[in-house]
Amino acid sequence: MPHTSAMLARPAGAALRRLRRLTRRATMTTVALLALAVAPLAVPHAALAEGTDNRDAFQNLGSADQQDWMGKLGATTPLTAMSIPGTHETLAVHGGSSVETQQNFGDSAATLSAQLDRGIRAVDIRVRIINDKFVIHHGAFYQNANFDDVLTKAKAFLSAHRGETLLMRLRAECDGSTFGCTDDHPTASHTALFDAYAKQYAGLFYNNGKRSDPPTLGQARGKIVLSVFNADNGDSYGLNGFEDHTEDTWAATDAPAKWNLVNKNIAAAGTAPADQTFVTYTSASRAPLNLVPSEYAGGYGVLRGKDLVWVDGVNVRLMNYLNNDTANRRLGIVMMDYPGWALVHDIIARNGYYAGRNTSPAIWVVKADKTYVDSKYGRCMTRGPEFDDSGQGGLVQQRACQSNPPSSHQWQAAKPSTFDSKGYFYIKAANGQCLTAPYNNGTPPSAGTQLFWWPCETRWISDNQMWNIMPTNLADQAAYRFINKWTNLCLMVDPATASQSGGKVVLGNCPA
């Protein structure tokens, strides 16, 4: 299908009239997309909570109002559990439409500083070696910045905003291809040069960039976390599991095809265990012969017969998806071309689970003595009376916690060993039996249903015994939500019986 490129930035009057006639039944978003071609980008009003059209999702990062959003989250929040806005080819602002991917705020990494001030916390830095130093490139095009600029700007930001961290993908850009670059006679490897930078900027990189498990936010605050190092011998650097669930189909046929891939990966992130890292690149390019990065991100026109039809870009599709996703699920790390302010805000807002929050009967503190204490009423989950004298199960209740807890008050998470649990856990009582949602003749039980303990299933996956453990925070105290895989409801103390010894522990709606 033929498509229009930059020359369609100002559609002819007749074509514009045809497009308006074709889209009369469409949303105001489409009309606003066309307005982009002839009107300046609007600065968002501070009171707006979410975007409404393409100007809010594409090439308009707005005002510097997101310098400290991570500082509002608890220190024990795992980075893997967060929703983090990022930029693909973070400093690609020179070289023309086939190469450029970001709103240009200036050279020498001034564009990075502007992104950090506006909430971006994951970056994609591409380097070429010249005179045994890293300089920033996209393919053959120098981006008027070097790695010292990047590290100096990042260090200044993190020093001023100690509650924040920055995830960095570092890539050796030069591969000698037709549209690429070649390193200029290096005398040291990429990894050796990186080690020299880490030494020069001592303390700036978490674990000096060397391979580790993903840290908590508290461990990473004030530092750059090297998430992955795409270079020879780069496997000794970065985070374990960082690329296990990545969508980066950079040459998708068109924006709708790319959106389908993006949608699939962020939906998977929303239901996967919190210790799994998901990274989604919303970016794509088939330049120079077809769609360029700005068209995938912002939209473009296509000719269908004699008519010019607008195709929404990935950014506005993602923004609209987030605006309408009332479940408010985790997204993982989202790497974008030309993000808009509302899209960034929408991603940041997903981290409300991990903000300092009021107590909840569905948020539990797990003590060293293996007791599970609900954060609202301070009651301990207990193994209640047996159903009969067979010892094959019984009720789950709550009682006052004791300084020397009996075994009936003790629980422990454990991964199944006899089948693939996909990262979910049993919650086992001290007698070895499992926290279980009633089978209910195959119908998932509703909120308010009392839980029971029952022999753990070992022959196949029983989703009513599988729990997703989601970390949250209570004034920086480690706490958790336990989400039943089958029902997607949370483990909680029943408010109606919370004051009773032997009150119910039930399934309930998870806290926002």
N, C-alpha and C positions, 0 to 999 in steps of 0.2 A: 504494500500500500504506500503510495507516495506521501511524504510528509513535508511540512514547511519547516524551514530553519529560521535563522535570525531575521531573514528578510520579512517574515510574517509579523515582526514586532509591531508594525503599523499596518494593519489590514486595509486594503482598498475599501472605499465606501460601499460599493455594491456587494463585495464579499461580506463585509461586516453586517450589512442589512440582511443578507441571506442567513448568516449565522444566528442573528437575533431571531429571525423568523423560525429557524429550526429549533431553537432552544427555548421558545416561549413557555414550554411546559416544564422546563428544567428549573433548578433551584437558583436562587440569587447568587450562589457561589460561582456559577458559570459566567454570569454577567460580570461579576467582579473580576474574574480572570481576564476577560477581554479588556476591562478598564485598566488592567495593569499595563497594557501596551501603550496607552496614551496618557496615563496619569502618574504622578510621582507616588512612591511608596509612602503609606501613611505611618506616622508614629503612633503606637498603641496608646490608648488612654489608660492611665494607671489603674482605673477601677474595673477594667474588663477582666473577667475570670477565665475566659476561653475565647479562641478565635472563631470567626464566622466565615472568612473567605480566604482566597489565596494570598492576599497581602499579609495575613497573619501567620501563614505557614511557610512562606517562601521569600528568601533574600531580604529579610527585614528583622534583624535581631532586636530592634527596639532600643530601649534605654538600659543603662547599666544598673540593674536592680536586683541581681541575683548573685552577689558576691559571697553570701554567707549561708546558702541554703543547706549545705551539709552540716554546718555547725549546729543546726537545730535537731539533728538526729543523734540517737544514742551511740556511745562509743562501741558497744558490743555488736552493732549492726554489721553483718558480713557484707563485704562488697558484692559477693555473688547474689545476695538477696535484693539488691537495690535496682532501681530504674535510673539509668544515667544517660543524659544527653551527650552526644559526641559529634565530632565532625570528621568526615572522610577527606583525606588530602587537606589537612587543616590549613596549610599556608599556600595553597594553590590559587593565587590571585593574579598571576601574569601568564601570558602566552596565548590569549584568545579563547574563544568559546569552547574549543575542543579540549582545552587543558584546565581552564579555571573552574573551581568548584565552590568557592566561598565568597561571601560579601567582603569587599576589600576595605580594611580599616587602616592600611598602611604597611610599610616595609619594616625590616629588622624585627620581625615578630610582633609588631604593634597589633596586627590582626589577631594573634593569639591572646594578647592582653584583653582586647575588646571581647573576644569570645568568653574568656574566663569571667569577666565582669558580668556577663549576660547569662551565666549558668552552665556553660559547656564544661564538662569535667572528664571527657575522654577525647584524646587527640591522636592523630595519625600523622606521624612525622617521617618524611622520605628524604634520605640523605645520599649525597654523592661525595666521594673523597677527592679533595684537591689539597695538595701540599700537606697530606696527612691530617687534614681537618675535615669535619663534616660540614657541608653546605647543603641548603635545602633546595631540592629539585622536584618537579613533576615531569617525568620523562626527560627530554632534552632541555627543558626550560628552567633556568635559574629563577628562584622566587625572591630574590633580593633579601635573603636572610641566611644566617648560618646557625649552627647548633648552639654556639655560645649565646646568640640572641635568644633562642628558645629557652635555654636553661636560665639565663639571667632574668627574663620576663617571668618565667614560672616561679623562680625562687622569690622574686619580689612579691608576687601575688600571694604565694603560700605563707610568706613571712607576715604579710599584712592581714591574712585571713587564716588563722591557725586551725580553725575547725574544718578546713577543706583538704581534699587530696586531688591528685590528677593522675589518671590512668593514661599511659602512653604506649601506643604501638609504634615501634621503631622499625623502619624498613630500609634495607639497602636497595636503592632505586635503580641503579645502573646495571643493565643486563646486556648492553651492546646491541640491542635490537634496532630496527629501522627508525622508529620514532623515540628511541630511548637515549641513554647516555652511556658513557664509559668512564670509570674511575680514572683519575689522573695519576698514574704511576705510583700507587701507594706502596709504602715500605712496611706497613703493618696491616693486620687484618681489621675488619670492622669491629670484631669483639675486643681486640686489643686497644683500638682507638676509643671504644666506648668505656673500657675500664679506666683509661686515662682521664676521660671526662668525669666519671664517677669519683675518681680520686680528687680531681681539681675542685669539684663541687661536693665536697665531703658532707655526708649526712643528708643530701638532697634526695637521693634515690633510696626507696625502701629496700633493705637487704642488699644494697649496692647493685640492684638489678638482677642479682643471681636467682636461679630457679628456686621457687618456694611455693607453698600452698597459698591461696588467696588470703590476705589479711582481713581483719575487721577494720571498720572505719577508724576506730580509735588507734589502732596500730599504724594506720597509713596517714593519719592527719599530719599536715605540714610537709608531706613528702610526695615525690613522683613515684608511682608504682609502674615499673616497666612490665606491661602485661604480656607482650610478645616481642621478640626480636627476629625479624625475618632477614637473616643473613647466614652466611656459612658459619657453622659452629654456634648458631644462635640458640640451639636447644638447651644450652646450659643457663639460659636467661629466661626471665618472665615468670608467668604463673602456671602452675599445674592445672590442666583442664580448661584453659582459657579458650581454646579453639575447638572444643568438643562439640559445641552446638552453635555453629556460625552459618549465617546466610550471607553470602557474598557473590551472588551471581551477577557479575558486573556487565555482562553483555546480553541481558534479557532482551527479547525482541521489541518490546515497547513498554510504556509505563504501566498499563493494566497487568501485563505479565509479571513485571517486577513487583507490583503491589501484591499480587497473589502470593509470591514467595515471601515477601516481608510479613504479610498477614499471618501466614502459616507459622513462621518462626516466633513472632511475638506472642501468638496464641499458645504455642508450646511452652514458652517461658512462663506464662501465667499459671500453668498447672503443674510444672515440674518442681521437684524438690529444691529447696532454697540453696543447697550447696552446689548446684550445677550452674555453670556460667553460660549465659546466652548472649551472643553478639549478633546484631542484625545491621547489615549495611543497607540503607535505603537507596544507595547511589547506584548508577549504572551509566554506561557510555558506549556508543557505537561510532564515535567520532573517528576519523573526519568524514566518513561517507554517509552517516545516518545520524540518529539522535545524539545530541551532545548532553553533557551533564545537567545543564540548566533546564533542558527540555524534560528529561526524566523527572527532575525535582519539581519544576514549576508548571509543566504542561506545554502543549503545543497544538497546532492545528493540522488536520489532515484533510485532503481532498477526497471526497466520496462522490464520484460523478462530477457534477458542476458545483457542488456545495462544499463549503469550508466548515468543518466540524471541529469543535474544541475537545481535546482529551485532557482530563485532569491529570496533573502530575502526582507523584507518589506522596509529596509532602502534604498536600491538602487532603488526600485520601487518608493518610495516617492521622492527621489532626481530627478529621471528622469521626474516624473510628474511635479515637480516644475520647472525644466529646460524648460519644454515645455508649461507651463501655461502662455501664454502671457498676460492674463487678470490681473495677479499679485494681486490676491485677498487675503483678510485676511484669515489666517489659524486658529487663536485662539492660544491656548496653546498646544504645541505638546510635549508629554512626551515619551522619546525614550530609548531603550536599545542600548548600544554601538554606539552612533552617531558618524559620521565622520565629518570632518571640513567643507566640502562643503555643507552637509545637514544643518548644523547649519547656515552657511552663507546664504544659500538660504532662510531660514526662517526669519532671521534678515532682509534681503533685502526687505521683504514685507512691512516693516514699512516706506518706503520712502514717503508715503502719509503724514506722521506726522513730517517729518524733517522740519527744517526751510527752507522755499521755497520762490521762487519768487511769485509775485502776479499772479492771473489768473482770467479771466472773469467768470470761473466756480467755484470760491471759494468766499464765501459770509461772510461778517461780519454782525452779527445780533446785532443791537443796542438796548439799553434799551427803546428807544422811538418806538420800533416795526418796524423800518425801516430795510430793507435788502439792504446792500450796497455791490456792487461787488468790489473785492479787486484790480482789475487791473485799472479800469477807475474811481472808486469812484462814480458810478451812483446808484441811488436808484430805486428799482423795484416799479412800479406803476400800479394801476388799470386804464387801458386806456379806450378809448371811447367805449360806448355800441354798440352792433351790430345793434340794432334798439330801438324803444321806449318802448319795452316790459320790459326792465331792466333785461332780462334773460341771460346776458352774454356780454362779450366784450374782447378786446385785452389786453394783458399784455405788458407793455412798460417799458422804463427807462427814468428818467429825473434827473436833478441836485437835490441833496439832499437839504432840507431846515432846518433851525434851529428849526422852529416850524412846523413839518410835518403835512400836511393835512391828513385826513383819507384815501385818495386815495393812500398814500404812506405807509400805515401800513398793516402788515401781521403778522400772528401768527400761529405756529404749533399747531395742536390739534389732539388727537386720536379719531377715530370714536367711537361712543357709541352704534350704532345700529347693528353692525356686528363685527365679529372677524377680526381685522386689521392685525394680526400677527406681531405687532410691528411697522407697518408703520403709516405714519401721513398724514392728510390733511395739506395743507398750505392755511390758510383762509385769505381772504381779510377782511377789516374792515366792509364791508357790509354783511359778513357771507358766501360769495360764495368762491368757491375753485379754486386753481391753477390747470389747466387741460391741458393735452396733447390732441390734436385733435384726435377724434376717428378714422377718416380716413377710414370709411367703414370696420373697423375691422383689418386693416393693420397697424402695429406699424409705426408711422411716423419716418422719418429719421432725422439725425442731420441737424440743420438749420431751423427746423419747428418752427414757432412762437407759443407761448403758449397763452391761453386765460383764463379768469375767467368765471365760470359757476356754476349753483346750485350744491351743494354737493349731491352726490348720497347717499341715506340712506337706500335703500332697499336691496342692495347687494354690493359686493365688486366691485368697478370700478378701476381697476389697473391704468388707465390713470390719476386718481386723487390721487394715493397713492405714497408717497415719503419716501425713506429711507434717514435719516439724518445722515451723516457721519462726525464726528468732524475732523478737520485738524488744522494746526497751521500756523500763519504768524508772525514770530519773537515773539513767545509766546503770540500772540493775538488770542483769541478764534475765530475760523472761521469754516465754514461748507461747505460740498458739499451736494447738494440735488439731489438724484438719483431717477428718475422716475421708479417705479416698473415695468411698462409694457414695456418700451423701454430700460431700463438700461442706459439711457442717462442722462446727468446732466443739471440742470438749469443753464443758463449762459446768459450774455449780448452778443448780436450779435456784433462781432468786426467790421463788415462792417458798422454798423449804430451807433457805440458807441459814436460818437461825436455829434449825432443829438438828440435834445430834442424830445422825443417820439420815439426814436429808439427801435428796437425789443429786447424782451427777448425771448430766444429760447431754444430748446433742443440742446445739443452739446456733443461732446466726453469728457468724464471725464478726468481730468488731471492725469498723471502718478504719 
